[in-house]
Amino acid sequence: MNDNDARSAIQAAFGRAHVSPASGFEARMHTALLRAAPTQSVSRRLHLRDVLAILAAVVAAVAVVAALVGPRLYTRSQQPAEVASPSPLRPSPSPNATACRLPVVVYLLMAGASHYTAGFIDVATGKFSADTEVSFADLATVTKGATISATGGVYDPVLKRWLPSDVVSPDQLSYVYVTIKGGASMLHTFDVVHHTDRVVWTLKGVIATPSRWKADGIYAFTDDLSGSSAPPRYWRIDPQSGKATEIDRATFNPYLSLFAGAGQWGTSGVDPERMIYMTGNLDTPYTYFVIIDGKRTDIYTGVANDKKDFDPFNVVYDGSVLWFSNVDGKYVWSWTAATGLTRHSVQLPGAPFTGKQEEGFTIAGPCV
């Protein structure tokens, strides 16, 4: 397993926590994510390969245990909620990149065990502070009272609290999660303000994975629970009426044309509008890009082991600013159309890195 495979396995494991374990379970999780966002394995820096592979296995194990111990489960796509904010290509009153706190989930892999902590990075100083008030006890999640260590999380700046799912409504007051019962996937919406839980759509014999919640509905894809090689099906669900409209792959991911040719891939979740894309590979000049206003926007072009050390793991759209985490956990990056990439050093607990432990983080919401 290389770095990209490991990353996909990590993300797929989070996104499949609602599925009871069965033969070929982990393989189906991985395959489903690859189908949703076409990827190609690219050789990455060697010093993190084994760590990411171990972390993928650990998270997959957590997902299986979660499916066994709790009937109320959530979905994880490792991308923040869609934010109704101005385009990063235009100026907007986003927080000053040197005077705000960035919500993150820090992971520490040590002695084969993973530990997760939610908190904030002060961008000006790079210091991380854990949030001791995180609780999902009143929310629909893996098990009642579950914490970040078991579920991950996303910070909602409107509600000013952490949520157990990053498929969030456009007003950021509700989120989506999925349960499996009697061989059927049930897609729920949970209203955080009123604490109401609704099953809006049920489909038998499939694994359902929500991708994003937009003004025109909730987008999801489904895979056959039997583990067959049938291609996934794509859906748009009305969160009020529950009416589901089957859509084609190009409607679900209108950016497929960007993947023409070898050496192109997408990572960081299953929402095609909130992903990091790469063209080329580390043996040749490569380019990282994102989708802004429906168009490709190049972020950085480089070569293997260059001095820039831009090695992004996930991205958050925050008004006129994009935020990227770095795979090795050493930096957080901000990007605007006017300034380009700016590197901010990060001080995580337990650093510096050693052969006995590795540490990193994912960005879990806009800077506040």
Beta strands, then each sheet from edge to edge (+ up, - down):
strand 1: 101-110
strand 2: 113-122
strand 3: 128-130
strand 4: 154-156
strand 5: 161-163
strand 6: 174-181
strand 7: 184-191
strand 8: 196-204
strand 9: 206-214
strand 10: 217-224
strand 11: 233-237
strand 12: 244-247
strand 13: 264-267
strand 14: 276-279
strand 15: 286-292
strand 16: 295-302
strand 17: 312-318
strand 18: 321-326
strand 19: 331-336
strand 20: 340-345
strand 21: 357-363
sheet 1: 3+ 2- 1+ 21-
sheet 2: 4+ 5-
sheet 3: 6+ 7- 8+
sheet 4: 9+ 10- 11+ 12-
sheet 5: 13+ 14- 15+ 16-
sheet 6: 17+ 18- 19+ 20-
end
